[in-house]
Amino acid sequence: MTKKLFFSIFFSLVLCFFLFPTNSLAGQANLAWDPPDISTDVTGYMIHYGTASGTYSQAIDVGNTTSYTVSNLVDGQTYYFAVTAYNAVGYESVYSNEVSITIAPPQYLLMISNPGPGQGTVSGSGISCGAVCLAAYNPGTAVSLSATAAPGSLFDGWSGGGCSGTGLCTVTMNANITVTANFKTAPPAPTTVPTTTTTSIRPTTTTTSTTTVMTTSSTTSIPPTTRYTITASVNGAGGIISPAGTSSVSSGSILMFSITPASRYRVARVTVDGNSVGAVERYTFRNVTANHTITATFRRRYSLLPE
């Protein structure tokens, strides 16, 4: 009688799960489930899983907890999961509802940034952007990037991702990579200033005539430009800020930063020069007249619902 009662109590046990990709070779599934309405007899739970629906070749005793991460799963393989509950006597409930998930292979992020002050575009396989952009790639993918300066700008070379110079930048995606395309403002054209030369011609007679000759000469005057630095960083993990690292800007310039959380994360706080500006995903420095710092902090999102 006790065994049947226990079975009926857990017949309505509901299982839900969520899965997020990781940068590891072995996949994993994060499982969470709701306990039964009457759980005074429950002392623990068992996770049953396998590669065919209704056939569970593996079982894990997870103790008295309602969430667990099953690791060492094969990328590309579909797994089926169900949960049972047991009491101190050893009676085990019927299976909960079944859920399935296909383990996705890990992917890596390629981020392109252009801190300015010049403008231009970066393009390559699966990516094309202006100031900042992201793209995800499978491990081992080779991506070749080219940079094109906008009118009034010059491409000053690559930095980050092992790239340098002004030619093609080729990266192999075996980790998250940030590449910076450095565009600068083209110098102004030389200024032509007319000058006047007066030449006196004295003939052999007693009269003197004066001839004025207009000539031109090229002079260029470029006043020195004051520059400042803005240093961007991430406190911990969970996302990226772009442009990352230290950007050099001229006095009075404008520079915008993008704060992008990773999957299952959110922006918790952004501080500028040590002062919080809220959980924003964009921040713009305007009329820069001093050095600055900007730091982004991310927090994990938690959910019990399938996605």
DAGITA-V686000 format. One record per residue. N is the residue number from 0. RES is the residue in one small letter. PHI is phi as a letter, one per 30 degrees, with the letter a starting at -180 (none if undefined). PSI is psi in degrees with one decimal (* if undefined). BURIAL is # if it has 9 or more other C-alpha atoms within 8 Angstrom, else .. Layout:
n->[N:N]
res->[RES:RES]
phi->[PHI:PHI]
psi->[PSI:PSI]
burial->[BURIAL:BURIAL]
//
This chain:
n->[0:1:2:3:4:5:6:7:8:9:10:11:12:13:14:15:16:17:18:19:20:21:22:23:24:25:26:27:28:29:30:31:32:33:34:35:36:37:38:39:40:41:42:43:44:45:46:47:48:49:50:51:52:53:54:55:56:57:58:59:60:61:62:63:64:65:66:67:68:69:70:71:72:73:74:75:76:77:78:79:80:81:82:83:84:85:86:87:88:89:90:91:92:93:94:95:96:97:98:99:100:101:102:103:104:105:106:107:108:109:110:111:112:113:114:115:116:117:118:119:120:121:122:123:124:125:126:127:128:129:130:131:132:133:134:135:136:137:138:139:140:141:142:143:144:145:146:147:148:149:150:151:152:153:154:155:156:157:158:159:160:161:162:163:164:165:166:167:168:169:170:171:172:173:174:175:176:177:178:179:180:181:182:183:184:185:186:187:188:189:190:191:192:193:194:195:196:197:198:199:200:201:202:203:204:205:206:207:208:209:210:211:212:213:214:215:216:217:218:219:220:221:222:223:224:225:226:227:228:229:230:231:232:233:234:235:236:237:238:239:240:241:242:243:244:245:246:247:248:249:250:251:252:253:254:255:256:257:258:259:260:261:262:263:264:265:266:267:268:269:270:271:272:273:274:275:276:277:278:279:280:281:282:283:284:285:286:287:288:289:290:291:292:293:294:295:296:297:298:299:300:301:302:303:304:305:306]
res->[m:t:k:k:l:f:f:s:i:f:f:s:l:v:l:c:f:f:l:f:p:t:n:s:l:a:g:q:a:n:l:a:w:d:p:p:d:i:s:t:d:v:t:g:y:m:i:h:y:g:t:a:s:g:t:y:s:q:a:i:d:v:g:n:t:t:s:y:t:v:s:n:l:v:d:g:q:t:y:y:f:a:v:t:a:y:n:a:v:g:y:e:s:v:y:s:n:e:v:s:i:t:i:a:p:p:q:y:l:l:m:i:s:n:p:g:p:g:q:g:t:v:s:g:s:g:i:s:c:g:a:v:c:l:a:a:y:n:p:g:t:a:v:s:l:s:a:t:a:a:p:g:s:l:f:d:g:w:s:g:g:g:c:s:g:t:g:l:c:t:v:t:m:n:a:n:i:t:v:t:a:n:f:k:t:a:p:p:a:p:t:t:v:p:t:t:t:t:t:s:i:r:p:t:t:t:t:t:s:t:t:t:v:m:t:t:s:s:t:t:s:i:p:p:t:t:r:y:t:i:t:a:s:v:n:g:a:g:g:i:i:s:p:a:g:t:s:s:v:s:s:g:s:i:l:m:f:s:i:t:p:a:s:r:y:r:v:a:r:v:t:v:d:g:n:s:v:g:a:v:e:r:y:t:f:r:n:v:t:a:n:h:t:i:t:a:t:f:r:r:r:y:s:l:l:p:e]
phi->[none:d:d:d:d:d:d:d:d:c:d:c:e:c:c:b:a:b:b:b:d:b:d:b:d:c:d:b:b:c:c:b:b:d:d:d:d:c:b:d:c:d:c:l:b:c:c:c:a:a:c:b:d:i:c:c:d:b:b:b:d:c:i:d:b:c:a:a:c:c:c:h:c:d:d:i:c:c:c:b:b:b:b:b:c:b:c:d:d:j:d:b:d:d:d:d:d:c:b:b:a:c:d:d:d:d:b:c:c:c:c:c:b:b:d:i:d:d:b:l:b:b:b:a:d:i:a:a:a:c:d:a:a:b:a:c:b:d:e:i:d:c:b:c:c:b:c:b:d:d:e:i:b:b:d:c:j:c:b:i:i:i:c:a:i:c:d:d:c:c:b:c:d:c:a:d:b:c:b:c:c:c:c:b:d:d:d:d:d:e:c:c:c:d:b:c:c:c:c:c:c:c:d:d:d:d:c:b:c:c:c:c:c:c:b:b:b:c:b:b:b:c:d:d:c:d:b:b:c:b:c:c:b:c:d:j:b:j:l:b:b:b:d:d:i:c:c:c:b:d:e:i:d:c:b:c:c:c:c:c:d:d:e:i:b:b:d:c:a:b:c:c:h:i:c:d:c:j:c:c:c:b:b:b:d:c:h:d:b:a:d:b:b:b:b:c:b:c:b:d:d:c:b:c:c:d:b]
psi->[-42.2:-41.0:-43.0:-42.9:-43.4:-41.2:-43.2:-32.3:-41.6:4.5:-30.7:10.6:129.1:131.1:130.6:158.4:162.3:150.3:136.0:146.0:149.8:157.5:57.4:159.0:-31.2:128.2:168.5:153.9:126.9:118.5:142.5:145.2:157.9:134.4:161.9:163.0:-36.9:108.6:23.3:-25.4:-4.8:129.7:-9.3:177.4:153.2:134.0:125.4:135.6:159.4:-175.3:9.2:142.4:129.2:-3.5:110.6:104.9:-12.1:146.8:139.8:124.9:110.8:3.3:-163.1:70.8:156.8:20.8:150.6:147.9:118.5:119.9:179.9:40.3:151.2:130.3:136.2:-9.4:141.5:131.5:150.5:132.8:146.9:157.4:143.0:158.9:153.7:159.2:-177.0:-26.5:-22.7:0.5:140.5:140.2:172.2:168.0:148.1:-177.3:152.8:141.4:154.3:156.1:139.1:123.7:115.4:143.9:152.5:149.6:157.2:149.4:134.2:120.0:129.4:130.0:151.7:97.0:-6.6:-169.0:-7.7:173.0:153.7:-179.4:152.4:133.4:151.9:-174.9:112.8:10.3:139.6:123.0:170.5:-101.8:-43.4:144.6:165.7:150.6:146.5:140.8:152.0:154.7:140.8:-2.7:130.1:126.1:123.9:126.3:141.0:148.4:137.4:120.3:144.7:162.5:134.9:2.2:162.7:143.0:123.1:-0.1:167.5:156.9:150.3:154.9:15.9:10.4:149.8:173.0:-169.5:4.9:-157.3:142.6:115.5:124.3:149.5:123.1:84.0:12.2:168.5:132.4:137.9:126.2:133.5:126.8:113.7:108.7:139.7:160.9:133.0:141.7:150.7:155.0:149.5:145.2:128.1:122.0:120.0:141.7:156.7:128.5:125.7:124.0:127.3:129.8:119.9:108.2:-179.6:-14.8:-180.0:3.2:151.2:130.7:148.4:127.6:127.4:123.8:126.5:123.4:167.6:149.7:148.1:122.5:143.6:127.9:112.3:110.4:148.8:145.9:127.8:134.5:149.9:164.3:143.7:118.7:121.6:138.2:166.4:130.3:99.5:-135.8:-179.3:3.7:-172.7:158.1:138.9:134.1:140.5:162.0:-152.0:124.5:138.3:125.4:152.7:159.4:133.1:3.2:169.8:134.5:123.7:140.9:140.1:131.1:112.9:112.9:150.7:172.4:134.4:13.1:163.5:160.8:120.6:-39.0:144.1:127.9:139.9:119.2:36.4:-4.1:133.6:136.3:13.6:-178.6:65.2:155.8:-2.1:143.8:135.5:126.0:127.4:144.7:59.5:124.1:14.2:167.5:146.8:163.3:148.6:130.4:133.7:137.5:133.4:153.1:150.2:136.9:143.0:138.8:148.1:8.4:145.0:147.0:*]
burial->[.:.:.:.:.:#:#:.:#:#:#:.:#:#:#:#:#:#:#:.:#:.:.:.:.:#:#:#:#:#:#:#:#:#:.:#:.:.:.:.:.:#:#:#:#:#:#:#:#:#:#:.:.:.:.:#:.:.:#:.:.:#:.:.:.:#:.:#:.:#:.:.:#:.:#:.:#:#:#:#:#:#:#:#:#:#:#:.:.:.:#:#:#:#:#:#:#:#:#:.:#:#:#:.:#:#:#:#:#:#:#:#:#:#:#:#:#:#:#:#:#:#:#:#:.:.:#:#:#:#:#:#:#:#:#:.:#:#:#:.:#:.:#:#:#:#:#:.:#:#:.:.:#:#:#:#:#:#:#:#:.:.:#:#:.:#:.:.:#:#:#:.:#:.:.:.:#:#:#:#:#:#:#:#:#:.:.:.:.:.:.:#:.:.:.:.:.:.:.:.:.:.:.:.:.:.:.:.:.:.:.:.:.:.:.:.:.:.:.:.:.:.:.:.:.:.:.:#:#:#:#:#:#:#:.:.:.:#:#:#:#:#:#:#:.:.:#:#:#:#:#:.:#:#:#:.:#:#:#:#:#:#:.:.:#:#:#:#:#:#:#:#:.:.:.:.:#:.:.:#:.:.:.:.:.:.:.:#:.:.:.:#:#:#:#:#:#:#:#:.:.:.:.:#:.:.:.]
//
